[in-house]
Amino acid sequence: MTQQAEGSQRTPEAVLTAPERIWLQIGDESDYLNEPFPHSAGEEITWCQDSVVAAEVAYVRADLADNYKLKWEQSEACSTVINRQRAELVELREQLAAMKAYEQDALRYRWLRTEATRLGWDIAVSVTFNIGHDWIQHYDFDAFDAAIDAAIAAAKP
């Protein structure tokens, strides 16, 4: 017995129980696929619910084709969304890396400010005397950051 929505036409039992997919069997040689349909050999075309010969064309039952098309379109839409989300994720990771670098810079600044205040020096004096780097005359900021990081590490108990 078939189920049907109220007010809809009943789908014939033969349609519902027919194979979901069949293969038109064109021939035993795969070369037949390179020829227009029907092939030039003039042989009778048959079908089977199983793939059994070299040259075949698959068909999906018409009542299922729209469902397959819908699933395909949904998968395409999902792929688009996934690709967009991957691009956003890359951008977010880049932003996170930048934020971590800014956070490290802020920690360095706070450390310098705290040391200068503790010792009663201005920041330039604190840098020059506490970590041995004259930041006013040298602009090697990576070395400057490394020196501050080393001083912070040395000060930890």
C-alpha positions as CSV (number, residue, x, y, z in Angstrom):
1,M,0.0,0.0,0.0
2,T,1.3,3.4,-0.9
3,Q,1.2,6.5,1.3
4,Q,0.0,9.8,-0.1
5,A,-0.6,13.3,1.1
6,E,-4.2,14.3,1.5
7,G,-5.7,15.7,-1.7
8,S,-2.7,14.5,-3.9
9,Q,-2.9,12.0,-6.7
10,R,-2.0,8.4,-5.8
11,T,1.4,7.3,-7.2
12,P,0.9,4.0,-9.0
13,E,2.3,1.0,-7.2
14,A,4.4,0.0,-10.3
15,V,6.2,3.4,-10.2
16,L,6.9,3.1,-6.5
17,T,8.2,-0.5,-6.8
18,A,10.2,-0.1,-10.0
19,P,14.0,0.1,-9.8
20,E,15.3,3.5,-8.7
21,R,18.0,3.3,-11.4
22,I,18.3,1.4,-14.6
23,W,21.0,1.1,-17.3
24,L,20.3,1.3,-21.0
25,Q,22.6,-1.4,-22.3
26,I,24.0,-0.1,-25.6
27,G,26.7,-2.8,-26.2
28,D,29.4,-5.0,-25.0
29,E,32.2,-2.7,-26.3
30,S,33.0,0.6,-24.6
31,D,33.7,2.2,-28.0
32,Y,29.9,2.4,-28.4
33,L,29.9,5.2,-25.9
34,N,31.8,7.4,-28.4
35,E,29.0,7.1,-31.0
36,P,25.7,9.0,-31.2
37,F,22.7,7.2,-29.6
38,P,21.4,4.8,-30.9
39,H,24.8,3.3,-32.0
40,S,25.5,2.4,-35.6
41,A,25.5,-1.3,-35.0
42,G,21.7,-1.2,-35.2
43,E,21.3,-3.7,-32.4
44,E,18.3,-3.7,-30.1
45,I,18.8,-1.5,-27.0
46,T,17.8,-3.3,-23.7
47,W,17.8,-2.2,-20.1
48,C,18.7,-3.8,-16.8
49,Q,18.5,-2.7,-13.2
50,D,22.1,-3.7,-12.8
51,S,25.2,-2.5,-14.6
52,V,26.3,-5.5,-16.7
53,V,27.9,-4.4,-20.0
54,A,30.7,-2.0,-21.1
55,A,28.6,0.6,-22.8
56,E,25.6,1.7,-20.7
57,V,23.7,4.9,-19.9
58,A,22.4,5.2,-16.4
59,Y,18.8,6.5,-15.8
60,V,17.1,7.6,-12.6
61,R,13.4,7.0,-12.2
62,A,11.5,10.3,-13.0
63,D,9.7,10.6,-9.7
64,L,13.1,10.5,-7.9
65,A,15.0,12.8,-10.3
66,D,13.7,16.0,-8.7
67,N,14.8,14.7,-5.3
68,Y,18.3,14.0,-6.7
69,K,18.4,17.4,-8.3
70,L,17.3,19.0,-5.0
71,K,20.0,17.1,-3.1
72,W,22.6,18.1,-5.7
73,E,21.6,21.8,-5.4
74,Q,21.7,21.6,-1.6
75,S,25.2,20.0,-1.7
76,E,26.3,22.8,-4.1
77,A,24.9,25.4,-1.7
78,C,26.6,23.7,1.2
79,S,29.9,23.7,-0.6
80,T,29.5,27.4,-1.3
81,V,28.8,28.1,2.4
82,I,31.7,25.8,3.5
83,N,34.1,27.5,1.2
84,R,33.0,30.9,2.5
85,Q,33.4,29.8,6.1
86,R,36.9,28.4,5.3
87,A,37.9,31.8,4.0
88,E,36.4,33.5,7.1
89,L,38.3,31.0,9.3
90,V,41.6,31.8,7.6
91,E,40.9,35.5,8.1
92,L,39.9,34.9,11.8
93,R,43.1,33.0,12.4
94,E,45.2,35.8,10.9
95,Q,43.3,38.3,13.1
96,L,43.9,36.1,16.2
97,A,47.7,35.9,15.4
98,A,47.7,39.7,15.1
99,M,45.8,40.1,18.3
100,K,48.3,37.8,20.1
101,A,51.2,39.9,18.8
102,Y,49.4,43.1,20.0
103,E,48.8,41.4,23.4
104,Q,52.5,40.6,23.7
105,D,53.4,44.2,22.8
106,A,51.0,45.4,25.5
107,L,52.6,43.1,28.0
108,R,56.0,44.4,27.1
109,Y,54.8,48.0,27.5
110,R,53.2,47.3,30.8
111,W,56.4,45.6,32.0
112,L,58.5,48.6,30.9
113,R,56.1,51.0,32.5
114,T,56.0,49.1,35.8
115,E,59.8,48.8,36.0
116,A,60.2,52.5,35.2
117,T,57.7,53.4,37.9
118,R,59.2,51.1,40.4
119,L,62.6,52.4,39.9
120,G,61.5,56.0,39.4
121,W,63.0,56.3,35.9
122,D,61.5,57.3,32.7
123,I,61.0,54.5,30.2
124,A,64.1,55.4,28.1
125,V,66.3,55.1,31.1
126,S,64.6,51.9,32.2
127,V,65.2,50.3,28.8
128,T,68.8,51.5,28.6
129,F,69.9,50.5,32.1
130,N,67.7,47.5,32.8
131,I,67.9,45.6,29.6
132,G,70.9,47.2,28.0
133,H,69.3,48.4,24.8
134,D,69.2,52.0,23.7
135,W,65.9,52.1,21.8
136,I,66.3,55.7,20.9
137,Q,69.4,55.1,18.7
138,H,68.5,51.6,17.4
139,Y,65.4,50.7,15.5
140,D,65.8,46.9,15.5
141,F,62.4,46.3,17.0
142,D,62.7,42.5,16.9
143,A,65.9,42.7,19.0
144,F,64.2,45.2,21.3
145,D,61.3,42.9,21.8
146,A,63.6,39.9,22.4
147,A,65.6,41.9,25.0
148,I,62.4,42.9,26.8
149,D,61.2,39.2,26.7
150,A,64.5,38.1,28.1
151,A,64.3,40.7,30.9
152,I,60.8,39.6,31.7
153,A,61.8,35.9,31.8
154,A,64.8,36.7,34.0
155,A,62.6,38.6,36.5
156,K,60.2,35.7,37.0
157,P,60.8,33.6,40.1
